[in-house]
Amino acid sequence: MQHNLQDLLGAITTLRVVGETDRTITMLTDDSRKVGEGAMFVAVRGVNVDGHSFIPTLSERHPAAIVVETMPDSLYEGVTYIQVANSAIALGQLASQWYGNPSRKLRLVGVTGTNGKTTTATLIYEMARLGGHKAGLLSTVCNYVDDLAVPAKQTTPDALTINKLLHDMVEAGCEYAAMEVSSHAADQHRIAGLHFAGGVFTNLTRDHLDYHKTFDAYLAAKKSFFDMLPADAFAITNIDDKVGEVMLQNTRAKKLTYSLRSLADFRCKIVESHLDGTLMSINDNEVNVLFTGKFNAYNLTAVYGASIMLGWEKEDVLRRMSLLVPVAGRFQTIKSPTGVTAIVDYAHTPDAVVNVLEAIREVIGQNGNIITVVGAGGNRDKGKRPIMAREAALRSDRLILTSDNPRFEEPDDILADMREGVKDTELASRTLVNADRREAIRMAYALATKGDVILIAGKGHEDYQEIKGVKHHFDDREVVKEVFGLS
């Protein structure tokens, strides 16, 4: 694939161009190691590395063009220099142009928020496919080009990868696409240049403060996604969330709301709830779904709203919803021969843990105990650790604190932070600690009797534990089956 530089420049706003513009570009990259003859290198100022610092190393690689925010003191002969205000935004716009603006050839729906992004985006993708449409998905768990799985390395990939995947979706005949939009991706302009048909906001609670530093900065990153939506798009927000309406304050898109508590464009009520499903009423239409808990009712109401806004018929939308199945590692239930139920869930924030535990209690009432196994990731927001432990302890009959992905931290240090949240006598009396996650799950099963529920939270779909930079195979679902004697 190659393009004329003049055509690429039409996608961005330039401050200054030095050099020939009628020339062929053979590749587009922000990775200096990939630069070859005829390449366009975009010098992006990243979180840890500034692409401008690599420009002096490119003289022997013969790039055709270099995009910068600050012009270098000395310019290579035969290279075109393009100065822009923000090279990260320019990269997104150039990536879209490079791949033929694929987002404009799809009905692309973005989903942002703290919890529920993966489930909501995945279910929108599944709804399209259940309607006989080809569709694509960009998510934490896995990316899909129609039914072809492409492993996901991060929640929202870089701009070049996003546009390559969207291009592949167009080539595969996809009509629709759904994608998770992380706060990191919005803040780093990885979605610049994309055309969204719609956006969905799930909720906002404490997360990623190791990156954003303040809750307000985290909120602003999420909100920036809706600020960029075009006037012909739709924007659906959860008005039961305290910042739900704030998200849409400055959007040009058509504003719509969903709720479980008040009047909204899409209104849901839980009629009956079980561990393996729920009878819901959405806008006075009842539907049985294979999902449990209020948090899933919110996700499904958002999915319903997006489906209606994509133009699908109400009766068909309800039929498809009844056929949906839970996303891998999201409230996945496994039953033991002894009558104990394990639930594996990705919940890794205080709010997500609360949602899952309250969903379990809603269903079982006082007819069984809840035993929770949970840890916290290393080298991430330390402030949420004691909060998560306390919220889990308050809603569990027994709590076992264990290791998650310690990364480069010592597991015992992470557990010490979590134990700060359960110091008072009552909570401490029902809290156990075991840094070995496999043994912690065994311990939970040893404590359980018929009718009890074991929640194993934090890792969900992940099939590894990251320790000192090495990913070791570890899958909560496999371990549960092994402990239950099912494997």
Secondary structure, DSSP 8 states (H G I E B T S, - for coil): --EEHHHHHTTS--SEEES--SSEE-EEES-GGG--TTEEEE--B-SS-BGGGGGGG-GGG--SEEEESS--SS--TT-EEEE-S-HHHHHHHHHHHHTT-GGGGSEEEEEESSSSHHHHHHHHHHHHHHTT--EEEE-SSEEEETTEEEE-SSSS--HHHHHHHHHHHHHTT--EEEEE--HHHHHTTTTTT---SEEEE----S--HHHH-SHHHHHHHHHHHHHT--TTSEEEEETTSTTHHHHTTT--SEEEEEESSS--SEEEEEEEEETTEEEEEETTEEEEES--SHHHHHHHHHHHHHHHHTT--HHHHHHHHHH----TTSSEEEE-TTS-EEEEE---SHHHHHHHHHHHHHHHTTSS-EEEEE---TTS-TTHHHHHHHHHHHT-SEEEE--S--BTS-HHHHHHHHHGGG-SHHHHHTEEE-S-HHHHHHHHHHH--TT-EEEEES-TT--EEEETTEEEE--HHHHHHHHHT--
